[in-house]
C-alpha cells in the first residue's frame, strides 16, 4: 500500500478535496482588502464577490474550470490576478466553456440575444458514431427519440449467461460511450434529448439491441444540428415560467411513469429534467400531481437562486406553472 501526501488528478475524491480547498481559499482571500464574498446557498459552486467599488462579480466553478461575469472588465482582471497569486491559471476564450459556445449577437431589429451551442462536441460525436448509424439506421431521424417507445429492464433476457453475452456485445460497440455523449448534449444545449437520455441511462450497464438502436436513432437526430442550441432574447420573458407534464405509460419493471418539466427565462430554457417518478401513480391525476410537486421544488430553488444573485425583480410575483 502507499500513503499519498497530495491528492492526485484522477483519484476518485480528488475533485472534492480540491473543491474544499478552493472554497476555503476563495472565502478567505475575497473577504480581505475591501472585497466581500459569499457562496450562494442555492448553488454552492456560485460565488458572489463584491468588489471594493461595490460592483458585483459572479464567479462560477466547475471543479477546475472557472468563469467570471461582471459589469466591469477591470474587476474581472483583478479577480484573475488574485487567482494567479495562488494557482497556475490559463485565460481562455470567454465564448467557450466545457465544450459549450456562448455567442452574443444582434438581430435585424437591434435586439441582443445569446446563443448556446456545442458545435465541436456534436460534430465529433456524430463523426465517431455515424458509420454505425449508417450501417444500422435508415435515413436521418427527425425525432429525438423513437415515438411511443420506452426501455425497460423487464426486456432483458432472463437467462443470465445469454444476457451477459448480449450486454458485452453492445458495450464493445460503444453503447455506454454513446449514452454518455447524448447525456452531455441533453444537459447543456439540447433539452429535447432529455427523455431519450433518461431511457438510455436505465440500460447503461446492461445494454440490449433495442437500447443500442435507440441510441443510434438519437445520434442520427443530432447529426447536422451543430448550430442548434438554446437562445436567450433581450426581449424574452422577465419572469420565470415553468411547464410540466407526466405520462401514465408505466415501466413494466416497476410500474413507475415518466415525468418532465422545463423553466423558461428570457425566452430560453434554464432548467429542465425528464425522469421516472419516485412512486407508482394509480391515476393520471396522481401522476400529474407528483410531476407538479417536482416542478414546484425546482421553482422554489430557482427563485432562491435569483434572489441570492440580486435578481429580485424577476421573481417579484408568483411563478406561473
N, C-alpha and C positions, 0 to 999 in steps of 0.2 A: 504494500500500500504506500501511498505518498500523501504528504500534507502540503496543501497549496498555500503559499504565502500571499498570493494575489489571485483575484478572480480571472480566469482565462476566458477569452472570447469563445463562445460555443458551448461552454458549460451551462447546463440547464438553468441554474439560478443566477447566471451572470448578469442578465438584463435587470433582474430585481435588485441585486446588490448595487449595480451601477445606478439604477434609478433612485435608490435610497440615498446613495452618496450625493448624487446630483441635486436632489431635492433639498437635502440639508445645506449644501453649499449655496444654492440659489437663495434660500430664505435667510441665510446669514449675511451674504455679501450684498444682496439687494435691499437690505434694511439698514444700510450704513450711508453716511455722506449725503443725506438728503433724499435718498431713494426709499421707497416703500414697496414691499412685495408681499403677495399672498397667493396661496394655491387655492383655486376655487373648490368648493365642496362638491359641486355637481360633477366636475371633471378635474380630478387631481393633477392631470398632466397639463392643464392650462394654468399659467401663472399670469397674474395681472400686476404689472410693475408700474408704479407711479414715479415718473422722472422728477428730479428736483424742481423742474419748471411746472410741475403739476400736470404735464401731459401724460396720457396713458399709453403703455406699450403692452401688447398681448404677446405672450411667449408660450407656444405650444411645443411639446416634446413627445416624440415617438422613439423611445429608447435613446438612440444617439443621433437621431435626425431632429433638428430644431428649426422652427421658423418664428420670426418676429414680425409683428404687424403694428404699425403706429402711424400717426399723422405727420411726424417729422422724421425725415431720413437721418438726420444727425443724431437723434435719440437712438435709433436702431444701431448706428455705427458705434455709439458709446457702449451700448449693451454688448456688442460683439467684441469690443476691445477689452471689456471686463472679463468676458469668457476666455479670451486669448491669454489673459494673465494666469489662468489655471489649466486650461485644456488646449490641446492642439486642434484647431478647428479649420475648416475649409469653407469659404464663402461660395455658394453655388448659385446657379441661375434661379432667381426667385419664382420663375414660372413653372419650375419642376420640383416636385416633392414626392418621393416614393413611387415614381412612375406616373404620377398624375400631373398633367399640364393644366395650368390656370392662366387664361388669357383674358385681359380686359380689352373690350372692343367698343366701337360706337356704331349704332345702326344708322340708316339713312336719315332718320328724323332727329338724330343727335342724341338719342338715349344711350347711356352707357350700359353695358352688360358684361357679365363674367361667364366664361365657358370653361367647364372642366371636362377634360377628355384623357384617354390613355392610349394615344396612337401607337407609341412604340411597343407597349405591352400587348395590345390587341394584335398588332401586326406579327410580332414574334410568336405569340401563342398560335395564331392561325397558320403561320408558316410551318410550325412544328407538327401540327396535327392534321392539316388539310389533306395530306396524302392518304391518311386513314379515312378521313371523311369522304373523299372522292371514291375510295375503294368500297365503302360500306353504305354510303348515303347517296340517294339520287336527287340531284338538284339542290339549289340553295334554299334553306328553310326560312320561312317568313315569320314564324312564331318563335318566341324564346324557349319554348318547351312544347313537346307533343301535346296537343289539346286533349283534355279529358283524361290524361294518364297520371297514374301515381306509381311510386315504387314502394314495395313493402317487403319486409324480411320474411313474410309468410310464403313468398315465392321461391325462397332458397331451397335447393334440393335437400330433401330430408335425409338422404344418405350422406353422412359426414365426409366420407372419402371422395365421393363424386363432387360434393360441394367445394371441398378444399381444392380439388383439381381445377374446377371451373374458376374459382377465385384467383388461383395462381396464374391462369392463362391471361385473364384480363388485367391483373396487376402488372404483368410483364408488358402488356400492350399499352400501358400508360394511363389506366383508368384513374388512379389516385392523383397523378400529376394533372390530368385534365380537370378533375374536380377542383383541385386547388386553384388552378388558373381561373376557372369560371367563378369560384367563390371570391377571388380577389377583385375581379371586374364587377361583380354584383355588389360588393361592399363599397366601391368607390364611385363609379360613374355610370353603371348600368343596372339600376334598381329592378328593371323588368326581368333580370335573371335570378332574382331572389328566390322565387318559388322553386325553380328548377334546381338551384344550388342546394336548397333545403332538402329536396328529394334525393339528390345525389349523395349528400353527406350521410344519409341513413345507411347507404350501401358502401361507404368509403372503404372500410376494411374487408368487406365481403362482396365485391363487385360481381354482377352477373352479366349475361349477354344483353339483357334488357336495359340495365343501367348504363352499360357501355354504349349502346346505340343511342340512348337518350343524351348522353354526354356529347357524342358526335353531332347529334342534332343541334345542340346548343352552340358548339364550336362553329357549325355551318351558319347559324344565325349571326354569330359575331363577325364572320368574315365580311369584309368590305365596310365595316362600321367603325373604322379607326377614328373618324371625326365625330362620331355620335357620342353625346355625353349629357351633362347637366348644364342648364343655362339659368343664370340669375339676372333678372332685369331691374334696372333702377326704378322703373315704374311698377314693379310687381307688388304683390300683397304685402302690406306693412305689418299685418297681424298674422300670427300663426293660424294655419288651417290644417286640420287633420282628417284623414279618410281611413276607414277601416272596413273590413268585410271578413266573413267566415264561411267556410264550406261545411256541409253536413255529410260529405263523402268520406267515410271513416277508413282509416288504415286497418285492413283485416287483421293485422298482427296485434293491435292493442285497442282498436275501436275509437281512436282519437282522430279528430279532424284537423284541418289546416286553417290558419287564420293569417291575416296580414294587415299592415297599416302603413301609411305614409304621411309625413308632415311637410307642408309647403311653406316657404318663406321667400319673398321677393321673386315669386314665380317659379321657383325650383324646389325639388325635394331636398330636405336636410336631414331627415331621419326616416328610416323605413325598415321593415322586417317582414319575413314570411316564415312562420314556424308552426309546429304542431302544438295543439292545446295541451295543457298540463293534465286536464281531466276529461273524462268521457262526457260528451254532451248528449242529452236524451231528446233534444228537440232543436229546431232551427233557432228558436228564440234564446235558448240557453247557450248555444254556440255563439250567437251574435253578442250576447251579454258578456260572455267570457272574453271575446275579442275586444269589446268596449273597455273592459277592465284593464287589459294590457295596454291599450291605446291611451287610456287616461293616465296610467303610470308614466308613460313616456311624455305625455303632455305636461305633467307636473314637473318632471325632470327638466324638460326644455325651458319651461317658464322660470324655474330656479336658476338655470344657467344664464338665461338672458338677463335676469335681474342682477346676478353677480357680475356680469360683464358691463353693467350700467346701461343696458338697453331697455329700460323700464317702459318707454313709450310704446314698445312693440308688444307688450303683454299687459297693457292697462286694463282692458276688458276681459271678458271670458273668452277662452279659446273654443272656437267652433269645431265640433267633431261631426 
